[in-house]
């Protein structure tokens, strides 16, 4: 194993409920009369993209809305919630990062969210997780096509100078899993609280806690299987 690729900010800190609350605050600000319950929001998380969720819901309700303006408001509310009192590293993430760095592996954060969201989250997680921990951070401006397109991962592999067979991807949503597999990566589903009910059957593995030694075994098993074939 030469690199670990974290596929979203949700793989290092569970921010899903903060996102839902930010959407509802934005809806109130824009006087839409919308409110996404947790149960309703869970079904929306099967697809990535906040703007797409807003647009799809507007179509469902038959309303014409300014999707970009609503999403900008949502982003502002979400970013205000990114503080040490509301976010913390997910189980095993800090230890996995520390061990990977200790043995000289590369680390990447391969997201399609904004750089501002990434920066604010990592600032809130400091000093447990820092920008300097990552050899590469991919954000929404890095690529043209968001997940489930494989573009974010192929971009990351090229920038890292690594082959997909030597790397492992950590994902917390279905679109991310699809993107990682399309890029030829061994993919570990690491669902958060709001995606734990999703069917991650396409992922090669599923875990509730990250463990560095286990990630190594996953990739070793893949290599052995390919050698046998």
PyMOL commands that set and color helices and strands:
alter all, ss='L'
color gray80, all
select helices_A, chain A and resi 9-11+16-29+38-44+50-61+67-81+93-102+115-125+131-133+140-142+151-160+164-166+174-182+212-228
alter helices_A, ss='H'
color red, helices_A
select strands_A, chain A and resi 3-6+106-110+136-138+167-171+186-189+205-206
alter strands_A, ss='S'
color yellow, strands_A
deselect
rebuild
show_as cartoon
